[in-house]
Every structure is written in C-alpha cells, then in structure tokens.
C-alpha cells in the first residue's frame, strides 16, 4: 500500500463532501452591480446622437428612428414592474448574470443588424434584459452591504454610476459614431458586459424566495404601452388599430389588477397625495428631459449641420451638472424636506424649456448647448427629491415596489415624449416649428406639475 493511500479521497467521498462556502468580496460585488447599471443606463441615451447615421445606413424615416429608442425604453419600462419579483424567485445573482448575458448578446445583435427591423427587434431584447439587470443589481448591493450605514453609501455609489452614464451617453455616442461607425455604440457593450459578468462570479449566492408573479397583469400592461406607442408613432391603419387596442388593454389591465391576489401595480398606492404628486412630477420631468435630448440630437445635426461628435459634445455642459445637482437635491431634502427642491427644480426646468424656444436655424451651436443647461439643472434637482418623497410616503416594506412603479412611469413618459416630439418635428410644419410646439407641451406639463407640488404639506 502506498504511504499516501490514507490521504486519497474516493470519487464517491468527493461528491459527498460539502463544498466550502465561497468567500465573496463586497467591493467587487458593488463594482459588478455598478457596471451593469451604468451599462443599461448608457444605452438609454447613447443611441440618440447616432440616429441620423442609423437612418442614413438603414433607412426607415423618422418613425423608424423613434422605434430605435422607444423599443428599448418601452420593453424596459413595461417589464420593470415584474422583474423584481423574478429576481427574488431565481436569486438576485442568477437574475443579474442572466440579464447581463442576454443584454450582451442583444448588443452584439444590434451591432450586426442588417436592417432597421432587425435592429429594433434586438433593441427590444436589450430592454427586456435591462429590466432584469436593474432590480437584481440593486439587490446585490443591498445583500453585499447588510450594515445600514455602509449600505447607504454603497447604494449612493451605485446610483452615481447611472448619473455618470447619463452624462457620458451623448458624448460616447457621438465619438463612436464619428470616429468609428454607429454600430460601435453597441459593440462597446461586449467587453463591458463580459467584465460585469466576470465580476459577478464573486457575488454572494442568495437563496430563492417565493415571490408571486402577476403574468396576466404584466401582459396587459405591456400590450397597452406598446399599442399606445404605435398609435402615436405610426400612421394609417396601424395607428387606428393601435388606438383602439391601447384603451382596451388598459381597461383589461385595470380589471385584472382589481381582482389579482398579488397585483403587479396595487392601485391603493395612488390614494395618497404625495405618491400621486411624486409620480406625476417624475413623469413630467422625463417628458421634458428625454424628449429634449432626442429632439436636440437631431437639431444639432440636421438643422445646424454639425457632426455626431460635435452634437454629443454639445450635451456635455448639461449632463455633466446632473450628478452635482443630485447631491445638492439630497442636502436640500434633508434640511427642508423634498417639497422645496421638487418645486425649485420644476420651476428652473420650466424656465429652461421656455429659453429653448429661442433656438432656431440661426442660433449658434454653442449658445444652443448652454440653453440646455437650465433644464438639466432643474431635472437634476427635482428627481432625487421626488423619489425621496415617494419613498417616505410608503411603508419601508413596499420600497421596492414603489421604486419599480416610479421608474416604470418615468421610462414610459420618456418613451411617449420621444414618440410625440418625433411626430411633431418630423411633420409637415417643419423641424423648428414642431420643436417649439413640443417644448410648449412639455412646459405646460411641468407648470401643471409644479402647481400640484404646491399642494404637498410642508415638513
């Protein structure tokens, strides 16, 4: 017998021996979650500056370009209502890994798309994956930092990653489109997605938790939102059919949710004044912000004749200030309550929209870039405050649901603003008149939202 025979382990014993628990790194988990969140946030804004190049290469007209943006946003928004429960059922680490893999593969499909239809289909798949990544990434952060104080700092860093991605999106889109080609805005996701996936291997594996899924309600919500977008963007018979289907699906959604044991959107959430005001303010801020970025991405290139790189750089003054205003909003909310920064932010954003009415064919490009700044200042000040107001108005155990409803509402509002703005600037009245009508619509909504914010109780 060999002297080492007593140390050898048989295959049967090796299978039965329990594995030592894997040591996870909170910092690496936070990095993975932050990278994934930044990636899906980046893809919501990086594509806008590349739209003229996409249209030149693949055709499709204004409606096709609108769908390149809205296909991602609508899928993201519609499924965000249920993906938090999905992440609980399969485990946040598994859900995050699955979402990241699908997002990376869908990005490759976007870059390889031979037609506009293929690109739009791949963008839908990207949106589905992004809806899974968002709640799973936040859950990973909260699990990696169970201590409340350290957890709050980690969540703040996670949120900052999204703000930085928003700021870099137009610039990155313009640079990649000019120096490479528009497909580069999707190819860049491949190494970033693989890096996020590799870092996820160090994330703690969590158990599965039975979380109810309201599949009929989720399906009805998705059909209603998609039909509403078709009714705004498309023309002819498609618009008529979609216009009839949207309210029918909306009524079906209301009927299902009233009777569901575990509704995807409990309507009791909206009974409180603070929740209703916060949802309305978040939606109007998204209408103004995302609609203006979409319209002015086209304005800088089609009206002013600038390159994609220059157009992207023109958004840098406005987007770079958003993280600064987010921090200021938190400090003001802590001192005066969320009502003050919400109201101040909406008034500043409203003034910014009215200033943008000055932009026309003769406005210097640099001046137009600085006219965008007040809108960003206002939205950056209002959004964190309205989020805090909604979270404070609901029990702590419903925080995840509240965040999902708020973000889904903001994404839907942004998608519909792109549909409306695109229809107006691409209509027969001309780009600049259509742009001014779009800005006035957004300004009217912001003014109404500011008036309702006045009804919030002082702290």
Secondary structure, DSSP 4 states (H G I P E B T S, - for coil): --TTGGG---HHHHHHSPPPPPPP-HHHHHHHHHHHHHHHHHHHHTTTTTHHHHHHHH--HHHHHHHHHHHHHHHHHHHHHHHHHHHHHH-HHHHHHHHHHHHHHHHHHHHH-SSHHHHHHHHHHHHHHHHHHHHHHHHHHHHH--SHHHHHHHHHHHHHHHHHHHHHHHHHHHHHHHHT-TTHHHHHHHHHHHHHHHHHTTSPP---------HHHHHHHHHHHHHHHHHHH--HHHHHHHHHHHHHHHHHHHHHHHH-TT-SS-GGGGGSHHHHHHHHHHHHHHHHHHHHHHHHHHIIIIIS---HHHHHHHTHHHHTTHHHHHHHHHHHHHHH-HHHHHHHHHHHHHHHHHHHTT--TTS-HHHHHHHTHHHHHHHHHHHHHHHHHHHHHS-GGGHHHHHHHHHHHHHHHHHHHHHHHHHHHTSTT-HHHHHHHHHHHHHHHHHHHHHHHTTSPP-
